[in-house]
Amino acid sequence: MANRFRLKTGSQLLLALICFTLAVWVLRGLTLLSFLPGIVIWLLVLACLTVFVINSLQSMR
């Protein structure tokens, strides 16, 4: 029963990257990470999109 909801490695990476991006975004909004430039958020979002596209292309094969 524990393996019923097992995600593929690409999906796990995407989920972890999305969670990390949201955490950085929220913490930056609360000014705890205000020293980070805005480009960091954009690079994390771009990384999420890249992983999503690669994961989607691999699942089509």
N, C-alpha and C positions, 0 to 999 in steps of 0.2 A: 504494500500500500504506500510505502514511502517513495517509491520510484514512479508513482502514478503521475506526478506533476513535475517530473524532471525536465529541465530546460537544456537545450543544446548549448555548447560552449559559446557560440556567437551571441545567442540570446542572453546568456548570463553576463557576457561582457557588455552588451548594450544596456541591460538593466542596471548594472553597476555604474556605468558611465553616466547614465541619466540621473541616478540617485546622487552621484558625486557632483554633477553639474547643478542640480537643484539645491544641494546643500551649500555649495559655494555661492550660488545666487542669493539664497536666503541670508546667509551669514554676511555677505557683502551689503545686502539691503539693510541689515541691522547694524551696520557700520563696524562689525567685528573684524571683517576682512576689507576694510575700506582702502587699505594700502595697495590692493590689487588693481591694476588698470582694467578698464572695460574690455580690452581686447582678449583678456583671459576667458571671460564668459563667452565671447564670440568663438574663440578657438575650441572651447569645450562643446559648444552647440554644433560647430562644424564637425568635430570628432564624432559626436553622436550621429549626425546625419551620414557621415562616411561609413561608420560601422553598420548602420541600418541598411544602407544601399548594398554593401558587401554581403551582409547577412542575407538580404533578400535575393541577391543574385545567386548565392550558393544554394539557397533552398529551392530555386527554380530548376537546378540541374538534376 
